[in-house]
Amino acid sequence: MADFTLVIGNKNYSSWSLRGWLMVKAAGVEFEEIVIPLDRPETASAIRKHSPSGRVPVLLHRGLAVWESLAIGEYLNDLKPEAILWPPTVSARAHARSISTEMHAGFAELRANMPMNIRASYPGKGLTSGVRADVERITAIWRDCRKRFAGASPKDDGFLFGTFGAADAMFAPVVTRFRTYGVTLDSDSEAYAAAVLAHPAMKEWIEAAQHEPWLIEAAELE
């Protein structure tokens, strides 16, 4: 039995679950996974059995519950500093935490008009003026990080701070949104998005999202 358990929602829809899941994967710990389908009569009570906030994701470890994706990242960074979930230098680490917190609290227009739906394809849908502003800010963050920090990393795998970390996990759901809604990106942002989508953990999540049993059942009922 694994030492860690991660409770998440549907992989097709739950952007916050994806963030927490990627952080656990990046930390390199073995974990069990509990998937609770969202938007069902029993969803709230099922989540409450594990999560004090009534939300997912929540990481369970030796009697401790850690909820909220950023808190999960910080906890895992404390336990597994060798995984380098946050950049090693003080300045890069501060910047990574700043943009991650901005992602956590901001971009309401994008969230409202382009919800995560990995299985779908809606090119051009939801691209309001507010969403355009969010896209411009997000891609500016990506370009700035790549320019200022990735090259200073001992290894540059195409991610915001060189190697995949917590900040990349925070922006990963946005990458799926841009693909689902056919958002046109500049070449640097497109290269970053491609690196995220090609990450082995990301590919594993997307593959699972495309074959979730309750989604298949729903499709058969249509």
N, C-alpha and C positions, 0 to 999 in steps of 0.2 A: 504494500500500500504506500502511495506517495506521501511525502511529508507535507506537501502543499495541495490545496484544492482551490480552483478558481471557478466561481459561479458567474455565468455570463448569460446574455440573452441571445436571440436569434443572430446567427452570423451574417445573414443577409442584410439585416437592418440595424443592428446595435453598434453604433460607432464607438460608444464608450467602452463596450466590451472588447472591441478590437484593440483599442489602445492598451487596456490592461493586459490582454492576452499577449500582445506583442512584447510588452515589457517583461512578462514572465519568461517568454521564449528567449528574449535577449539576455536575460540573467542566467540562462542555462540550467535552470532547476527542473527536476522532474515534478510533474503535477497531474492531478486528476482534474477532470473538467465536468462541471454540471451545467447543462444548458437548459434554461427555463424559457419556453416560448412566450413571447410578449403579447400583450393585447388579448388575453384570454380571461375568462372569469376567475380562474384560479391563480393567475399570474402574481398578483400582489401578495397573496398569502404565502405562495411558494417562495418568493424572494425574501419575505420577512423572516422565514425560518433561518436564513443565513446572514442577512444584511441588516444592520441597525437602521440604516437610512431608507430601507425599502427600495434600493436601487442596485443595479449591477453596473460594473463588475464589483465583486468583493473577493478578496484573497483570504483564505483561511489557512492558518499556520500555527500548529501547536496551541490551540485554544484561543488564538488571537484572530480577530476579524479586522481586515484593513480594506476600507472601501474608498472609492474615488481613484481614478486612474493615476493622477499625479502622486497621491499618497502611496499607492502600490509601487510606483517607480522609486520613490524615496526609500521605502522600506527595503525593497530588493537591493537598492544601491548600498544601503547600510550592511546588509547581509552578504552581498557578493560584490565588493568593490572592484574585484578583478574583472568583472564583466564590463566595467566602464560605461554604465548607463548614462552618466553625465560626463561631459568632457573633463579631462584631467587638470587643465589650467583654471585658475580662479576667474579670469575674465571671460573665457569661453563658457564656463559653467554658469556664470551669472547670466550671460546672454541666452544660453539654452533654456534656463529656467524662466527667463522673462518672456521669450516667445512661446514657450509651452503654456504659461499662465495666460497669455493673451489668447491663445487658441482655446483654452479651457473656458474663458469668460466671454469671448467675443464672437464676431462674425454671425450675428443673429440672422441677418438677411439670407446668408448662404444656408444656414441650418433650416430656416423656414421654407425656403423655396427649392432647395435641392437636397432633400433627405437621402440618407444613404440607402441604396438599393443596388447591391452588387449584381444581381441577376438581370436587371433591367437595362434598357437603352432608350434614353429620351433626349436625343441631340437637340439643343436649342431651347428646351423647356426650362422655365424658371429663371431665365437670365434677365432679371430686372436691373435697374440702374443701381440699386443697393447691392445686389449680388456682384455686379461688375466692380464696384468699389471694394468689396471684400476680396474678390479675386486679385485685384491689383495689389492690395496690401499683402495678401498671402504670398503671391509670387515675388514681391519685393523682398519679403523676409527670406524666402528660399535663395534668391540670387545673392543677397547680402551675406548670408551665412556661408554659402559656397565660396564666395570671393574672399571673405575675411578669415574664415576658420578652417575650411576643409583642407586647404593646402598646407596648413601648419600642423595637421595631424600626421602621426607617424605612418598612417596608412589611409589612403583615400579610396573608398569604395563607391563614391558617388553620392554620399549622404551629407546632411547639413553640416556635420562636424567631422567628416571623413568616414568614420565607421558608424554603423547603425546604432542608435541609442534612443533614449527616452523622448527626445524632441522629435525624432522621426516617427516614433510610435504615435505621438500626439497629432501629427499631420497626416498620417496614413489614411484615415477615413476621408479626408479631403481629396486625396489622390483618387480614391475610388469614385467620389462624387464627380470630379472633373471628367473622368472617363465615362461614367453613366450619362452625364448630360452634355457630352461632346464639347466641353469648354476648350477653346483654342488657347494654347500657351506659347510663350516665347521659347526659343530653342533651349535655353539654360533650364527653364522650369520643366520643360518636356523631358529633358535628360534626367532631371532629378525624379520626376514622377515615374519614369521608366525604371530607374534603379529601385524605387520602393516596390513597384509591382513585381519586379524580378527577384526580390528577396525571398529566400526559401520559406520563411515563416509566413510571409504575405501570400505566397502562392498556395501554401497549405490551407490558409484561412479561406481564400477565394474558392478553392476547390470544394471545401466543405460547405460553404455558403450556397454553392450551386446544386448541392445534393441533400439539403436538409430534408428529412423525411416528412415533416409537417407541411413544408412548401409543396412537395410532390403530391401529398394527399390533397391539398387545396386545389392544385392544378387539375387533378383528376375529377374534382367535383364541379369544375366550371363547364 
